[in-house]
């Protein structure tokens, strides 16, 4: 049982670490690619969006790197 808990905690830690790193990149560079209005937002707004971006990074990474169709 201890091994299962350790594996779960390592997976959770990895998920959170990737989410934090992606969240910083997304809010300061990538969000403007999806939504042009994000270019003019203040840092306070980006700070408020950070927890949600860090938690939902798998969905946002797909949307960010999805090829645009015209």
Predicted model as a PDB file, atoms N, CA, C, CB and O in Angstrom, pLDDT in the B-factor column:
MODEL        1                                                                  
ATOM      1  N   UNK A   1       0.820  -1.195   0.000  1.00 92.00           N  
ATOM      2  CA  UNK A   1       0.000   0.000   0.000  1.00 92.00           C  
ATOM      3  C   UNK A   1       0.869   1.267   0.000  1.00 92.00           C  
ATOM      4  CB  UNK A   1      -0.935  -0.006   1.210  1.00 92.00           C  
ATOM      5  O   UNK A   1       0.516   2.286  -0.594  1.00 92.00           O  
ATOM      6  N   UNK A   2       1.989   1.170   0.669  1.00 95.00           N  
ATOM      7  CA  UNK A   2       2.886   2.325   0.759  1.00 95.00           C  
ATOM      8  C   UNK A   2       3.455   2.690  -0.614  1.00 95.00           C  
ATOM      9  CB  UNK A   2       4.033   2.037   1.745  1.00 95.00           C  
ATOM     10  O   UNK A   2       3.659   3.866  -0.914  1.00 95.00           O  
ATOM     11  N   UNK A   3       3.705   1.696  -1.429  1.00 96.00           N  
ATOM     12  CA  UNK A   3       4.236   1.937  -2.768  1.00 96.00           C  
ATOM     13  C   UNK A   3       3.193   2.649  -3.634  1.00 96.00           C  
ATOM     14  CB  UNK A   3       4.667   0.607  -3.428  1.00 96.00           C  
ATOM     15  O   UNK A   3       3.531   3.547  -4.406  1.00 96.00           O  
ATOM     16  N   UNK A   4       1.942   2.252  -3.506  1.00 96.00           N  
ATOM     17  CA  UNK A   4       0.869   2.890  -4.276  1.00 96.00           C  
ATOM     18  C   UNK A   4       0.736   4.354  -3.888  1.00 96.00           C  
ATOM     19  CB  UNK A   4      -0.470   2.156  -4.059  1.00 96.00           C  
ATOM     20  O   UNK A   4       0.566   5.217  -4.749  1.00 96.00           O  
ATOM     21  N   UNK A   5       0.811   4.632  -2.602  1.00 96.00           N  
ATOM     22  CA  UNK A   5       0.714   6.025  -2.131  1.00 96.00           C  
ATOM     23  C   UNK A   5       1.896   6.836  -2.639  1.00 96.00           C  
ATOM     24  CB  UNK A   5       0.654   6.081  -0.583  1.00 96.00           C  
ATOM     25  O   UNK A   5       1.723   7.983  -3.051  1.00 96.00           O  
ATOM     26  N   UNK A   6       3.081   6.267  -2.617  1.00 97.00           N  
ATOM     27  CA  UNK A   6       4.274   6.962  -3.104  1.00 97.00           C  
ATOM     28  C   UNK A   6       4.155   7.268  -4.590  1.00 97.00           C  
ATOM     29  CB  UNK A   6       5.532   6.124  -2.839  1.00 97.00           C  
ATOM     30  O   UNK A   6       4.472   8.373  -5.030  1.00 97.00           O  
ATOM     31  N   UNK A   7       3.699   6.293  -5.357  1.00 97.00           N  
ATOM     32  CA  UNK A   7       3.529   6.512  -6.799  1.00 97.00           C  
ATOM     33  C   UNK A   7       2.494   7.597  -7.052  1.00 97.00           C  
ATOM     34  CB  UNK A   7       3.112   5.204  -7.507  1.00 97.00           C  
ATOM     35  O   UNK A   7       2.689   8.454  -7.914  1.00 97.00           O  
ATOM     36  N   UNK A   8       1.396   7.568  -6.308  1.00 97.00           N  
ATOM     37  CA  UNK A   8       0.360   8.585  -6.457  1.00 97.00           C  
ATOM     38  C   UNK A   8       0.893   9.982  -6.127  1.00 97.00           C  
ATOM     39  CB  UNK A   8      -0.833   8.255  -5.561  1.00 97.00           C  
ATOM     40  O   UNK A   8       0.618  10.939  -6.850  1.00 97.00           O  
ATOM     41  N   UNK A   9       1.649  10.094  -5.044  1.00 97.00           N  
ATOM     42  CA  UNK A   9       2.183  11.407  -4.658  1.00 97.00           C  
ATOM     43  C   UNK A   9       3.215  11.919  -5.657  1.00 97.00           C  
ATOM     44  CB  UNK A   9       2.808  11.332  -3.266  1.00 97.00           C  
ATOM     45  O   UNK A   9       3.280  13.121  -5.915  1.00 97.00           O  
ATOM     46  N   UNK A  10       4.010  11.038  -6.214  1.00 98.00           N  
ATOM     47  CA  UNK A  10       4.972  11.453  -7.242  1.00 98.00           C  
ATOM     48  C   UNK A  10       4.235  11.928  -8.485  1.00 98.00           C  
ATOM     49  CB  UNK A  10       5.933  10.294  -7.598  1.00 98.00           C  
ATOM     50  O   UNK A  10       4.600  12.946  -9.073  1.00 98.00           O  
ATOM     51  N   UNK A  11       3.194  11.193  -8.891  1.00 97.00           N  
ATOM     52  CA  UNK A  11       2.406  11.605 -10.057  1.00 97.00           C  
ATOM     53  C   UNK A  11       1.712  12.933  -9.808  1.00 97.00           C  
ATOM     54  CB  UNK A  11       1.372  10.536 -10.411  1.00 97.00           C  
ATOM     55  O   UNK A  11       1.686  13.792 -10.688  1.00 97.00           O  
ATOM     56  N   UNK A  12       1.154  13.110  -8.628  1.00 96.00           N  
ATOM     57  CA  UNK A  12       0.495  14.371  -8.290  1.00 96.00           C  
ATOM     58  C   UNK A  12       1.493  15.528  -8.258  1.00 96.00           C  
ATOM     59  CB  UNK A  12      -0.214  14.253  -6.937  1.00 96.00           C  
ATOM     60  O   UNK A  12       1.196  16.617  -8.750  1.00 96.00           O  
ATOM     61  N   UNK A  13       2.653  15.300  -7.691  1.00 97.00           N  
ATOM     62  CA  UNK A  13       3.693  16.332  -7.659  1.00 97.00           C  
ATOM     63  C   UNK A  13       4.163  16.718  -9.050  1.00 97.00           C  
ATOM     64  CB  UNK A  13       4.875  15.856  -6.840  1.00 97.00           C  
ATOM     65  O   UNK A  13       4.395  17.895  -9.327  1.00 97.00           O  
ATOM     66  N   UNK A  14       4.302  15.736  -9.921  1.00 97.00           N  
ATOM     67  CA  UNK A  14       4.702  16.003 -11.303  1.00 97.00           C  
ATOM     68  C   UNK A  14       3.638  16.814 -12.024  1.00 97.00           C  
ATOM     69  CB  UNK A  14       4.964  14.691 -12.052  1.00 97.00           C  
ATOM     70  O   UNK A  14       3.955  17.756 -12.750  1.00 97.00           O  
ATOM     71  N   UNK A  15       2.367  16.446 -11.822  1.00 96.00           N  
ATOM     72  CA  UNK A  15       1.256  17.172 -12.431  1.00 96.00           C  
ATOM     73  C   UNK A  15       1.248  18.637 -11.978  1.00 96.00           C  
ATOM     74  CB  UNK A  15      -0.082  16.495 -12.078  1.00 96.00           C  
ATOM     75  O   UNK A  15       1.065  19.542 -12.792  1.00 96.00           O  
ATOM     76  N   UNK A  16       1.445  18.861 -10.688  1.00 96.00           N  
ATOM     77  CA  UNK A  16       1.442  20.224 -10.152  1.00 96.00           C  
ATOM     78  C   UNK A  16       2.643  21.006 -10.667  1.00 96.00           C  
ATOM     79  CB  UNK A  16       1.445  20.201  -8.615  1.00 96.00           C  
ATOM     80  O   UNK A  16       2.506  22.176 -11.024  1.00 96.00           O  
ATOM     81  N   UNK A  17       3.811  20.386 -10.713  1.00 97.00           N  
ATOM     82  CA  UNK A  17       5.008  21.080 -11.192  1.00 97.00           C  
ATOM     83  C   UNK A  17       4.868  21.479 -12.652  1.00 97.00           C  
ATOM     84  CB  UNK A  17       6.243  20.201 -11.010  1.00 97.00           C  
ATOM     85  O   UNK A  17       5.192  22.609 -13.019  1.00 97.00           O  
ATOM     86  N   UNK A  18       4.391  20.567 -13.485  1.00 96.00           N  
ATOM     87  CA  UNK A  18       4.165  20.903 -14.890  1.00 96.00           C  
ATOM     88  C   UNK A  18       3.125  22.003 -15.009  1.00 96.00           C  
ATOM     89  CB  UNK A  18       3.721  19.664 -15.683  1.00 96.00           C  
ATOM     90  O   UNK A  18       3.267  22.910 -15.829  1.00 96.00           O  
ATOM     91  N   UNK A  19       2.076  21.928 -14.192  1.00 95.00           N  
ATOM     92  CA  UNK A  19       1.036  22.951 -14.206  1.00 95.00           C  
ATOM     93  C   UNK A  19       1.567  24.326 -13.830  1.00 95.00           C  
ATOM     94  CB  UNK A  19      -0.076  22.565 -13.267  1.00 95.00           C  
ATOM     95  O   UNK A  19       1.190  25.323 -14.446  1.00 95.00           O  
ATOM     96  N   UNK A  20       2.430  24.394 -12.835  1.00 95.00           N  
ATOM     97  CA  UNK A  20       3.004  25.680 -12.434  1.00 95.00           C  
ATOM     98  C   UNK A  20       3.891  26.266 -13.534  1.00 95.00           C  
ATOM     99  CB  UNK A  20       3.813  25.519 -11.142  1.00 95.00           C  
ATOM    100  O   UNK A  20       3.812  27.455 -13.843  1.00 95.00           O  
ATOM    101  N   UNK A  21       4.723  25.427 -14.110  1.00 95.00           N  
ATOM    102  CA  UNK A  21       5.607  25.911 -15.177  1.00 95.00           C  
ATOM    103  C   UNK A  21       4.816  26.319 -16.415  1.00 95.00           C  
ATOM    104  CB  UNK A  21       6.632  24.835 -15.547  1.00 95.00           C  
ATOM    105  O   UNK A  21       5.082  27.363 -17.010  1.00 95.00           O  
ATOM    106  N   UNK A  22       3.846  25.498 -16.801  1.00 94.00           N  
ATOM    107  CA  UNK A  22       3.024  25.837 -17.952  1.00 94.00           C  
ATOM    108  C   UNK A  22       2.188  27.083 -17.672  1.00 94.00           C  
ATOM    109  CB  UNK A  22       2.118  24.662 -18.325  1.00 94.00           C  
ATOM    110  O   UNK A  22       1.998  27.912 -18.562  1.00 94.00           O  
ATOM    111  N   UNK A  23       1.691  27.221 -16.453  1.00 93.00           N  
ATOM    112  CA  UNK A  23       0.886  28.382 -16.095  1.00 93.00           C  
ATOM    113  C   UNK A  23       1.649  29.687 -16.270  1.00 93.00           C  
ATOM    114  CB  UNK A  23       0.406  28.258 -14.669  1.00 93.00           C  
ATOM    115  O   UNK A  23       1.100  30.665 -16.778  1.00 93.00           O  
ATOM    116  N   UNK A  24       2.899  29.709 -15.856  1.00 92.00           N  
ATOM    117  CA  UNK A  24       3.712  30.913 -16.036  1.00 92.00           C  
ATOM    118  C   UNK A  24       3.920  31.222 -17.512  1.00 92.00           C  
ATOM    119  CB  UNK A  24       5.065  30.753 -15.339  1.00 92.00           C  
ATOM    120  O   UNK A  24       3.779  32.367 -17.941  1.00 92.00           O  
ATOM    121  N   UNK A  25       4.257  30.196 -18.286  1.00 92.00           N  
ATOM    122  CA  UNK A  25       4.444  30.413 -19.718  1.00 92.00           C  
ATOM    123  C   UNK A  25       3.146  30.868 -20.380  1.00 92.00           C  
ATOM    124  CB  UNK A  25       4.957  29.135 -20.386  1.00 92.00           C  
ATOM    125  O   UNK A  25       3.134  31.817 -21.164  1.00 92.00           O  
ATOM    126  N   UNK A  26       2.068  30.185 -20.058  1.00 90.00           N  
ATOM    127  CA  UNK A  26       0.794  30.462 -20.712  1.00 90.00           C  
ATOM    128  C   UNK A  26       0.299  31.872 -20.412  1.00 90.00           C  
ATOM    129  CB  UNK A  26      -0.248  29.444 -20.279  1.00 90.00           C  
ATOM    130  O   UNK A  26      -0.142  32.573 -21.323  1.00 90.00           O  
ATOM    131  N   UNK A  27       0.361  32.296 -19.173  1.00 89.00           N  
ATOM    132  CA  UNK A  27      -0.201  33.596 -18.826  1.00 89.00           C  
ATOM    133  C   UNK A  27       0.617  34.761 -19.356  1.00 89.00           C  
ATOM    134  CB  UNK A  27      -0.327  33.712 -17.341  1.00 89.00           C  
ATOM    135  O   UNK A  27       0.066  35.827 -19.630  1.00 89.00           O  
ATOM    136  N   UNK A  28       1.917  34.576 -19.503  1.00 87.00           N  
ATOM    137  CA  UNK A  28       2.728  35.703 -19.946  1.00 87.00           C  
ATOM    138  C   UNK A  28       3.083  35.667 -21.432  1.00 87.00           C  
ATOM    139  CB  UNK A  28       3.982  35.752 -19.144  1.00 87.00           C  
ATOM    140  O   UNK A  28       3.504  36.688 -21.977  1.00 87.00           O  
ATOM    141  N   UNK A  29       2.927  34.530 -22.099  1.00 87.00           N  
ATOM    142  CA  UNK A  29       3.235  34.474 -23.520  1.00 87.00           C  
ATOM    143  C   UNK A  29       2.156  33.792 -24.348  1.00 87.00           C  
ATOM    144  CB  UNK A  29       4.531  33.769 -23.723  1.00 87.00           C  
ATOM    145  O   UNK A  29       1.798  34.288 -25.416  1.00 87.00           O  
ATOM    146  N   UNK A  30       1.633  32.667 -23.877  1.00 86.00           N  
ATOM    147  CA  UNK A  30       0.758  31.847 -24.700  1.00 86.00           C  
ATOM    148  C   UNK A  30      -0.696  32.275 -24.758  1.00 86.00           C  
ATOM    149  CB  UNK A  30       0.814  30.482 -24.222  1.00 86.00           C  
ATOM    150  O   UNK A  30      -1.374  32.010 -25.750  1.00 86.00           O  
ATOM    151  N   UNK A  31      -1.184  32.924 -23.726  1.00 85.00           N  
ATOM    152  CA  UNK A  31      -2.610  33.269 -23.690  1.00 85.00           C  
ATOM    153  C   UNK A  31      -2.982  34.250 -24.790  1.00 85.00           C  
ATOM    154  CB  UNK A  31      -2.979  33.855 -22.334  1.00 85.00           C  
ATOM    155  O   UNK A  31      -4.105  34.215 -25.291  1.00 85.00           O  
ATOM    156  N   UNK A  32      -2.072  35.111 -25.167  1.00 83.00           N  
ATOM    157  CA  UNK A  32      -2.355  36.081 -26.228  1.00 83.00           C  
ATOM    158  C   UNK A  32      -2.536  35.400 -27.588  1.00 83.00           C  
ATOM    159  CB  UNK A  32      -1.228  37.112 -26.310  1.00 83.00           C  
ATOM    160  O   UNK A  32      -3.165  35.963 -28.484  1.00 83.00           O  
ATOM    161  N   UNK A  33      -1.988  34.195 -27.745  1.00 84.00           N  
ATOM    162  CA  UNK A  33      -2.171  33.460 -29.003  1.00 84.00           C  
ATOM    163  C   UNK A  33      -3.605  32.963 -29.134  1.00 84.00           C  
ATOM    164  CB  UNK A  33      -1.191  32.275 -29.085  1.00 84.00           C  
ATOM    165  O   UNK A  33      -4.144  32.896 -30.238  1.00 84.00           O  
ATOM    166  N   UNK A  34      -4.221  32.615 -28.013  1.00 84.00           N  
ATOM    167  CA  UNK A  34      -5.591  32.122 -28.023  1.00 84.00           C  
ATOM    168  C   UNK A  34      -6.587  33.275 -27.979  1.00 84.00           C  
ATOM    169  CB  UNK A  34      -5.824  31.178 -26.846  1.00 84.00           C  
ATOM    170  O   UNK A  34      -7.567  33.293 -28.724  1.00 84.00           O  
ATOM    171  N   UNK A  35      -6.324  34.237 -27.095  1.00 83.00           N  
ATOM    172  CA  UNK A  35      -7.239  35.362 -26.904  1.00 83.00           C  
ATOM    173  C   UNK A  35      -6.456  36.667 -27.037  1.00 83.00           C  
ATOM    174  CB  UNK A  35      -7.950  35.279 -25.514  1.00 83.00           C  
ATOM    175  O   UNK A  35      -5.661  36.990 -26.155  1.00 83.00           O  
ATOM    176  N   UNK A  36      -6.659  37.421 -28.113  1.00 84.00           N  
ATOM    177  CA  UNK A  36      -5.897  38.666 -28.312  1.00 84.00           C  
ATOM    178  C   UNK A  36      -6.128  39.708 -27.217  1.00 84.00           C  
ATOM    179  CB  UNK A  36      -6.254  39.269 -29.648  1.00 84.00           C  
ATOM    180  O   UNK A  36      -5.284  40.583 -27.026  1.00 84.00           O  
ATOM    181  N   UNK A  37      -7.229  39.640 -26.506  1.00 87.00           N  
ATOM    182  CA  UNK A  37      -7.496  40.608 -25.439  1.00 87.00           C  
ATOM    183  C   UNK A  37      -6.585  40.420 -24.227  1.00 87.00           C  
ATOM    184  CB  UNK A  37      -8.942  40.504 -25.004  1.00 87.00           C  
ATOM    185  O   UNK A  37      -6.487  41.313 -23.385  1.00 87.00           O  
ATOM    186  N   UNK A  38      -5.928  39.286 -24.130  1.00 85.00           N  
ATOM    187  CA  UNK A  38      -5.021  39.031 -23.006  1.00 85.00           C  
ATOM    188  C   UNK A  38      -3.749  39.858 -23.088  1.00 85.00           C  
ATOM    189  CB  UNK A  38      -4.664  37.562 -22.950  1.00 85.00           C  
ATOM    190  O   UNK A  38      -3.031  39.979 -22.095  1.00 85.00           O  
ATOM    191  N   UNK A  39      -3.453  40.431 -24.253  1.00 85.00           N  
ATOM    192  CA  UNK A  39      -2.245  41.235 -24.385  1.00 85.00           C  
ATOM    193  C   UNK A  39      -2.290  42.468 -23.496  1.00 85.00           C  
ATOM    194  CB  UNK A  39      -2.046  41.648 -25.829  1.00 85.00           C  
ATOM    195  O   UNK A  39      -1.254  42.911 -22.999  1.00 85.00           O  
ATOM    196  N   UNK A  40      -3.477  43.026 -23.290  1.00 85.00           N  
ATOM    197  CA  UNK A  40      -3.604  44.272 -22.549  1.00 85.00           C  
ATOM    198  C   UNK A  40      -4.039  44.090 -21.101  1.00 85.00           C  
ATOM    199  CB  UNK A  40      -4.572  45.158 -23.240  1.00 85.00           C  
ATOM    200  O   UNK A  40      -4.338  45.077 -20.429  1.00 85.00           O  
ATOM    201  N   UNK A  41      -4.083  42.859 -20.600  1.00 86.00           N  
ATOM    202  CA  UNK A  41      -4.526  42.653 -19.227  1.00 86.00           C  
ATOM    203  C   UNK A  41      -3.414  42.985 -18.242  1.00 86.00           C  
ATOM    204  CB  UNK A  41      -4.994  41.213 -19.027  1.00 86.00           C  
ATOM    205  O   UNK A  41      -2.226  42.914 -18.557  1.00 86.00           O  
ATOM    206  N   UNK A  42      -3.842  43.347 -17.050  1.00 88.00           N  
ATOM    207  CA  UNK A  42      -2.880  43.687 -15.999  1.00 88.00           C  
ATOM    208  C   UNK A  42      -2.348  42.417 -15.353  1.00 88.00           C  
ATOM    209  CB  UNK A  42      -3.527  44.602 -14.935  1.00 88.00           C  
ATOM    210  O   UNK A  42      -2.916  41.335 -15.501  1.00 88.00           O  
ATOM    211  N   UNK A  43      -1.241  42.576 -14.634  1.00 86.00           N  
ATOM    212  CA  UNK A  43      -0.631  41.430 -13.971  1.00 86.00           C  
ATOM    213  C   UNK A  43      -1.528  40.883 -12.861  1.00 86.00           C  
ATOM    214  CB  UNK A  43       0.730  41.815 -13.401  1.00 86.00           C  
ATOM    215  O   UNK A  43      -1.465  39.694 -12.551  1.00 86.00           O  
ATOM    216  N   UNK A  44      -2.355  41.726 -12.263  1.00 90.00           N  
ATOM    217  CA  UNK A  44      -3.275  41.258 -11.221  1.00 90.00           C  
ATOM    218  C   UNK A  44      -4.271  40.253 -11.785  1.00 90.00           C  
ATOM    219  CB  UNK A  44      -4.022  42.443 -10.591  1.00 90.00           C  
ATOM    220  O   UNK A  44      -4.578  39.250 -11.141  1.00 90.00           O  
ATOM    221  N   UNK A  45      -4.771  40.520 -12.976  1.00 89.00           N  
ATOM    222  CA  UNK A  45      -5.724  39.608 -13.603  1.00 89.00           C  
ATOM    223  C   UNK A  45      -5.043  38.287 -13.927  1.00 89.00           C  
ATOM    224  CB  UNK A  45      -6.323  40.232 -14.878  1.00 89.00           C  
ATOM    225  O   UNK A  45      -5.621  37.219 -13.723  1.00 89.00           O  
ATOM    226  N   UNK A  46      -3.846  38.357 -14.419  1.00 88.00           N  
ATOM    227  CA  UNK A  46      -3.110  37.133 -14.741  1.00 88.00           C  
ATOM    228  C   UNK A  46      -2.823  36.334 -13.474  1.00 88.00           C  
ATOM    229  CB  UNK A  46      -1.793  37.468 -15.471  1.00 88.00           C  
ATOM    230  O   UNK A  46      -2.866  35.104 -13.489  1.00 88.00           O  
ATOM    231  N   UNK A  47      -2.531  37.029 -12.382  1.00 89.00           N  
ATOM    232  CA  UNK A  47      -2.294  36.367 -11.099  1.00 89.00           C  
ATOM    233  C   UNK A  47      -3.545  35.625 -10.628  1.00 89.00           C  
ATOM    234  CB  UNK A  47      -1.855  37.393 -10.041  1.00 89.00           C  
ATOM    235  O   UNK A  47      -3.449  34.532 -10.071  1.00 89.00           O  
ATOM    236  N   UNK A  48      -4.715  36.221 -10.852  1.00 93.00           N  
ATOM    237  CA  UNK A  48      -5.966  35.575 -10.468  1.00 93.00           C  
ATOM    238  C   UNK A  48      -6.284  34.362 -11.347  1.00 93.00           C  
ATOM    239  CB  UNK A  48      -7.107  36.574 -10.539  1.00 93.00           C  
ATOM    240  O   UNK A  48      -6.911  33.411 -10.882  1.00 93.00           O  
ATOM    241  N   UNK A  49      -5.865  34.390 -12.587  1.00 91.00           N  
ATOM    242  CA  UNK A  49      -6.106  33.279 -13.507  1.00 91.00           C  
ATOM    243  C   UNK A  49      -5.119  32.119 -13.315  1.00 91.00           C  
ATOM    244  CB  UNK A  49      -6.030  33.777 -14.935  1.00 91.00           C  
ATOM    245  O   UNK A  49      -5.374  31.000 -13.759  1.00 91.00           O  
ATOM    246  N   UNK A  50      -4.012  32.395 -12.662  1.00 93.00           N  
ATOM    247  CA  UNK A  50      -2.932  31.417 -12.539  1.00 93.00           C  
ATOM    248  C   UNK A  50      -3.360  30.077 -11.927  1.00 93.00           C  
ATOM    249  CB  UNK A  50      -1.834  32.002 -11.714  1.00 93.00           C  
ATOM    250  O   UNK A  50      -3.013  29.039 -12.489  1.00 93.00           O  
ATOM    251  N   UNK A  51      -4.096  30.043 -10.804  1.00 94.00           N  
ATOM    252  CA  UNK A  51      -4.468  28.734 -10.244  1.00 94.00           C  
ATOM    253  C   UNK A  51      -5.320  27.890 -11.185  1.00 94.00           C  
ATOM    254  CB  UNK A  51      -5.211  28.928  -8.950  1.00 94.00           C  
ATOM    255  O   UNK A  51      -5.146  26.674 -11.257  1.00 94.00           O  
ATOM    256  N   UNK A  52      -6.227  28.519 -11.895  1.00 94.00           N  
ATOM    257  CA  UNK A  52      -7.062  27.779 -12.832  1.00 94.00           C  
ATOM    258  C   UNK A  52      -6.280  27.243 -14.004  1.00 94.00           C  
ATOM    259  CB  UNK A  52      -8.172  28.646 -13.328  1.00 94.00           C  
ATOM    260  O   UNK A  52      -6.524  26.129 -14.468  1.00 94.00           O  
ATOM    261  N   UNK A  53      -5.342  28.032 -14.483  1.00 93.00           N  
ATOM    262  CA  UNK A  53      -4.496  27.588 -15.607  1.00 93.00           C  
ATOM    263  C   UNK A  53      -3.590  26.450 -15.158  1.00 93.00           C  
ATOM    264  CB  UNK A  53      -3.643  28.766 -16.161  1.00 93.00           C  
ATOM    265  O   UNK A  53      -3.395  25.483 -15.894  1.00 93.00           O  
ATOM    266  N   UNK A  54      -3.038  26.561 -13.956  1.00 93.00           N  
ATOM    267  CA  UNK A  54      -2.154  25.507 -13.452  1.00 93.00           C  
ATOM    268  C   UNK A  54      -2.914  24.194 -13.242  1.00 93.00           C  
ATOM    269  CB  UNK A  54      -1.498  25.950 -12.135  1.00 93.00           C  
ATOM    270  O   UNK A  54      -2.344  23.116 -13.415  1.00 93.00           O  
ATOM    271  N   UNK A  55      -4.174  24.276 -12.877  1.00 94.00           N  
ATOM    272  CA  UNK A  55      -4.961  23.062 -12.632  1.00 94.00           C  
ATOM    273  C   UNK A  55      -5.458  22.422 -13.920  1.00 94.00           C  
ATOM    274  CB  UNK A  55      -6.142  23.380 -11.738  1.00 94.00           C  
ATOM    275  O   UNK A  55      -5.601  21.201 -13.987  1.00 94.00           O  
ATOM    276  N   UNK A  56      -5.721  23.221 -14.934  1.00 94.00           N  
ATOM    277  CA  UNK A  56      -6.309  22.692 -16.170  1.00 94.00           C  
ATOM    278  C   UNK A  56      -5.328  22.719 -17.336  1.00 94.00           C  
ATOM    279  CB  UNK A  56      -7.552  23.484 -16.536  1.00 94.00           C  
ATOM    280  O   UNK A  56      -5.740  22.846 -18.489  1.00 94.00           O  
ATOM    281  N   UNK A  57      -4.055  22.603 -17.051  1.00 92.00           N  
ATOM    282  CA  UNK A  57      -3.047  22.728 -18.098  1.00 92.00           C  
ATOM    283  C   UNK A  57      -3.160  21.695 -19.208  1.00 92.00           C  
ATOM    284  CB  UNK A  57      -1.701  22.638 -17.494  1.00 92.00           C  
ATOM    285  O   UNK A  57      -2.820  22.033 -20.342  1.00 92.00           O  
ATOM    286  N   UNK A  58      -3.613  20.451 -18.978  1.00 93.00           N  
ATOM    287  CA  UNK A  58      -3.698  19.522 -20.124  1.00 93.00           C  
ATOM    288  C   UNK A  58      -4.682  19.987 -21.201  1.00 93.00           C  
ATOM    289  CB  UNK A  58      -4.108  18.140 -19.637  1.00 93.00           C  
ATOM    290  O   UNK A  58      -4.452  19.753 -22.388  1.00 93.00           O  
ATOM    291  N   UNK A  59      -5.760  20.634 -20.803  1.00 92.00           N  
ATOM    292  CA  UNK A  59      -6.732  21.122 -21.784  1.00 92.00           C  
ATOM    293  C   UNK A  59      -6.196  22.339 -22.523  1.00 92.00           C  
ATOM    294  CB  UNK A  59      -8.059  21.467 -21.099  1.00 92.00           C  
ATOM    295  O   UNK A  59      -6.398  22.485 -23.729  1.00 92.00           O  
ATOM    296  N   UNK A  60      -5.512  23.210 -21.790  1.00 91.00           N  
ATOM    297  CA  UNK A  60      -5.007  24.439 -22.396  1.00 91.00           C  
ATOM    298  C   UNK A  60      -3.809  24.192 -23.299  1.00 91.00           C  
ATOM    299  CB  UNK A  60      -4.635  25.430 -21.322  1.00 91.00           C  
ATOM    300  O   UNK A  60      -3.628  24.900 -24.290  1.00 91.00           O  
ATOM    301  N   UNK A  61      -2.995  23.210 -22.977  1.00 90.00           N  
ATOM    302  CA  UNK A  61      -1.831  22.940 -23.815  1.00 90.00           C  
ATOM    303  C   UNK A  61      -2.270  22.410 -25.182  1.00 90.00           C  
ATOM    304  CB  UNK A  61      -0.888  21.931 -23.123  1.00 90.00           C  
ATOM    305  O   UNK A  61      -1.649  22.711 -26.201  1.00 90.00           O  
ATOM    306  N   UNK A  62      -3.350  21.615 -25.194  1.00 88.00           N  
ATOM    307  CA  UNK A  62      -3.884  21.153 -26.473  1.00 88.00           C  
ATOM    308  C   UNK A  62      -4.413  22.315 -27.290  1.00 88.00           C  
ATOM    309  CB  UNK A  62      -4.986  20.123 -26.253  1.00 88.00           C  
ATOM    310  O   UNK A  62      -4.202  22.383 -28.501  1.00 88.00           O  
ATOM    311  N   UNK A  63      -5.101  23.228 -26.624  1.00 86.00           N  
ATOM    312  CA  UNK A  63      -5.682  24.372 -27.325  1.00 86.00           C  
ATOM    313  C   UNK A  63      -4.594  25.327 -27.815  1.00 86.00           C  
ATOM    314  CB  UNK A  63      -6.663  25.116 -26.411  1.00 86.00           C  
ATOM    315  O   UNK A  63      -4.720  25.913 -28.891  1.00 86.00           O  
ATOM    316  N   UNK A  64      -3.544  25.482 -27.041  1.00 84.00           N  
ATOM    317  CA  UNK A  64      -2.473  26.404 -27.399  1.00 84.00           C  
ATOM    318  C   UNK A  64      -1.695  25.925 -28.612  1.00 84.00           C  
ATOM    319  CB  UNK A  64      -1.533  26.592 -26.229  1.00 84.00           C  
ATOM    320  O   UNK A  64      -1.360  26.729 -29.482  1.00 84.00           O  
ATOM    321  N   UNK A  65      -1.404  24.643 -28.688  1.00 83.00           N  
ATOM    322  CA  UNK A  65      -0.579  24.125 -29.770  1.00 83.00           C  
ATOM    323  C   UNK A  65      -1.385  23.481 -30.895  1.00 83.00           C  
ATOM    324  CB  UNK A  65       0.392  23.130 -29.223  1.00 83.00           C  
ATOM    325  O   UNK A  65      -0.816  22.849 -31.784  1.00 83.00           O  
ATOM    326  N   UNK A  66      -2.680  23.637 -30.857  1.00 79.00           N  
ATOM    327  CA  UNK A  66      -3.535  23.119 -31.924  1.00 79.00           C  
ATOM    328  C   UNK A  66      -3.344  23.983 -33.171  1.00 79.00           C  
ATOM    329  CB  UNK A  66      -5.036  23.098 -31.484  1.00 79.00           C  
ATOM    330  O   UNK A  66      -3.382  25.210 -33.080  1.00 79.00           O  
ATOM    331  N   UNK A  67      -3.139  23.358 -34.331  1.00 73.00           N  
ATOM    332  CA  UNK A  67      -2.969  24.162 -35.551  1.00 73.00           C  
ATOM    333  C   UNK A  67      -4.250  24.935 -35.883  1.00 73.00           C  
ATOM    334  CB  UNK A  67      -2.572  23.258 -36.741  1.00 73.00           C  
ATOM    335  O   UNK A  67      -5.358  24.403 -35.807  1.00 73.00           O  
ATOM    336  N   UNK A  68      -4.064  26.177 -36.244  1.00 71.00           N  
ATOM    337  CA  UNK A  68      -5.212  27.022 -36.581  1.00 71.00           C  
ATOM    338  C   UNK A  68      -5.699  26.682 -37.983  1.00 71.00           C  
ATOM    339  CB  UNK A  68      -4.845  28.526 -36.482  1.00 71.00           C  
ATOM    340  O   UNK A  68      -4.910  26.554 -38.919  1.00 71.00           O  
ATOM    341  N   UNK A  69      -7.005  26.541 -38.107  1.00 66.00           N  
ATOM    342  CA  UNK A  69      -7.618  26.332 -39.421  1.00 66.00           C  
ATOM    343  C   UNK A  69      -8.341  27.590 -39.830  1.00 66.00           C  
ATOM    344  CB  UNK A  69      -8.588  25.124 -39.409  1.00 66.00           C  
ATOM    345  O   UNK A  69      -9.033  28.205 -39.018  1.00 66.00           O  
ATOM    346  N   UNK A  70      -8.193  27.969 -41.048  1.00 56.00           N  
ATOM    347  CA  UNK A  70      -8.827  29.206 -41.512  1.00 56.00           C  
ATOM    348  C   UNK A  70     -10.102  28.928 -42.233  1.00 56.00           C  
ATOM    349  CB  UNK A  70      -7.903  29.981 -42.408  1.00 56.00           C  
ATOM    350  O   UNK A  70     -10.767  29.857 -42.692  1.00 56.00           O  
TER     351      UNK A  70                                                      
ENDMDL                                                                          
END                                                                             
